[in-house]
């Protein structure tokens, strides 16, 4: 995918090592093998903590895609964040896919990376959408510390 570097497993490890993996959910098959994952990490917007999170990575074993596993992980993760009082979630990915969950473009909220802009969507969980540049957790920039 043009919005993925194919290093999702490394990103999960880096987020975990930095203490920035706020929520991590997995799907397993009948044998207990992990077949899907979704992670959420805190972000800042305009340099401040607004209670928002970045959803990434979302991954499902390729041969098991298109069976609802990723959708179930996304819905469960967003629901858990909402229950924890999160204010919103952002994502970078296929707009057609993520818009069906309620992610949308919100004028005034943008990712730090211009490369991500066309794939960037957000979903407020409560309240107004903050305005400003959204900065991901350090691990997204290759800075685990």
N, C-alpha and C positions, 0 to 999 in steps of 0.2 A: 504494500500500500504506500502511496506517496507521502503519507503522514506518519509512517512507521519506519524505524531504522532496523527492525527485526531483532532488537536486543531487549525485548520485554522482560525476559527472565533475569537479565542483569540489572534492570531497573528495579525490579522487586527486591533483589538482594541489596542494592544500594539504598533504597528507601528504608528497608528494615534496619540496615546497619546504622543509618543516620537517625533512627528513631522517628522517622517521618511517615511510617505506614500506619495511619490512624485506624484503618479498617481494611482487613484482607479476608475475602471469602473465597472458598474453593468448592468446586463440584467434583465429586468422586464417582467412579463407576462401582459396580457390584463387588469388584475385587479390591476396592480401596485405592485405586490408582487415580491421581489427580488428572482431571480432564478439562478443567476450566478454572479461571481465576479472575477476580476483579479486585483492584486495590484503590484506596482513597487516601490522599495525603493533603495536609493543610496548605493553603495558599495565602498570600497577602494580596490586597487590592489597594492600589495607591499607597503602598508601604505600610498598610495597617491590616491587622487581623479582623476580619469581618465574619468569622465563623463559616467560611466557605472552604470547599475541598475540590481537588482535582481528581477526577475518576480516571485512573490509568495505572497500570495497563489493564485492558480487558482482553482476555485470550481464551480460546477454546481449541482443543486438539483439532487440527484441520479436518480429519476424517469424520469428526462428530459435529461439525458446524452445521447450521441451518436446522437444528433440532430443538431450539429454544433454550439451550443451556446458557448461552451468554445473556439472553433476555432475562432469564430467571435470576441470574447473578446480579445483573444491573438493578432490577426491581428490588431484590432483597437488600442490596447495599444501600440504595437510596432510601428505602424504608427505614433501615437501621440508623442511618445518619439523621433522618427526620426525627426519629424517636429520641436521639441523643441531643436534639436541639440545634442541629446544623442549620445554617441560614441559606445555603445554596451549594450547587455542584456545577463544575465546569468540565468540559471534555474536549479533546481534539480527536477527530475521527471523521468517518463517513457521515456527512450531514443527513443524508436520507435515512440512514440507520438510526442515528441518535435523536433525530427530530420526532420519531414516533413514540419516544419515551417522554417527550415534553421539553427537550432541550431546544433552544432557539437562539438566534442572534439578538443581543440586547445592546442597542446603541449606547455608547459611553463606557462599555466594558469590553476590554480587548486584551489578548495575550501579549506578553512582552515580545515574543518572536513574530516578526512579520510573516515568516514562513508558515506559521500555524494559523494565521488569521482566517483564511478561507475555510478551514476545517473546525474552527473554534465555535462552540455552542455552550450555553449556560442554562441552568434551571434554578430559579429561586425556589426555596422550600418554604420560606416565610419572609414577609417584609419586602421592601423595595430592593431592587438590584443596585449594588454599589457601583459607583462610577470610577473609572481609572484603569490603570494597567494591572493585569493579574500576573503575578509572579509565582511560578511553581516552586515546589520544594527544591532544595539544593541539589538533590540527586539527579534531577532532570537536566541539570547543567554540567553534570560530571564532577560535582563538588560534594562528596559524601560528608564532609565535615561542615 
